[in-house]
């Protein structure tokens, strides 16, 4: 059988009600040349029974033990046969022309290997107006990716070879794994923004990963520290990343002092001192 053009990967954990909508949004695409890989990360809510509802040879269901979203996405990547990889979080959904329009832009702009789109946000069932700082960027966007996760994982199409260059998702990160991934990607590659809202993003529900972990900046600090220590950044990108790391550490230190977490204060102060020493060597 000919390999599909797209591999769509949906990691899921105990979200069978959302998942049914997400799967349907992929299977009803107007562009048919894809495979859909569902990675069930150890769900205990009878997600596996939902799979009996779908009779489509393009759907691949992987039932795994629980390891986290990064591990689940990586299992999908290892199985994927498509030329381009799309991700869809199990609480989000594609609009019906998502793959068709994305394919057209890929063919029109072959010099790009990473595409993302505009999206529509819902929070607690109501449309949520995005702020100006949520504006999606295009081109070389490393400096913007440092500030916040400016590329939504459910909107992207990435040429599979990119993962050989930058690596997979960091399985040490229970959250902010996309922030870490986009730092590594945008440090090397430009992205193309498709100016259409092709993904619908659902937020506000209590089982979102970001709601399970307090003080998310500690995971972003980990990602920034990692990319600085890898030594692959040019001088300007190193300066930008170091500045943001210092800023995040200082904010985290202030909060740790209020919480009387003095060991954390000492640790994050040591990160700043260590990297400042390296900076002077540039």
Secondary structure as UniProt FT lines:
FT   STRAND          6..12
FT   HELIX           16..27
FT   STRAND          34..41
FT   HELIX           47..50
FT   HELIX           51..53
FT   TURN            57..58
FT   STRAND          59..64
FT   HELIX           69..79
FT   STRAND          84..87
FT   TURN            90..91
FT   STRAND          93..94
FT   TURN            96..97
FT   HELIX           98..108
FT   TURN            110..111
FT   STRAND          114..123
FT   TURN            124..125
FT   STRAND          126..127
FT   HELIX           132..134
FT   HELIX           142..147
FT   HELIX           153..155
FT   STRAND          157..159
FT   HELIX           161..166
FT   TURN            171..172
FT   HELIX           177..186
FT   TURN            187..188
FT   STRAND          191..203
FT   TURN            206..207
FT   HELIX           209..212
FT   HELIX           217..230
FT   HELIX           235..258
FT   TURN            259..260
FT   HELIX           262..280
//
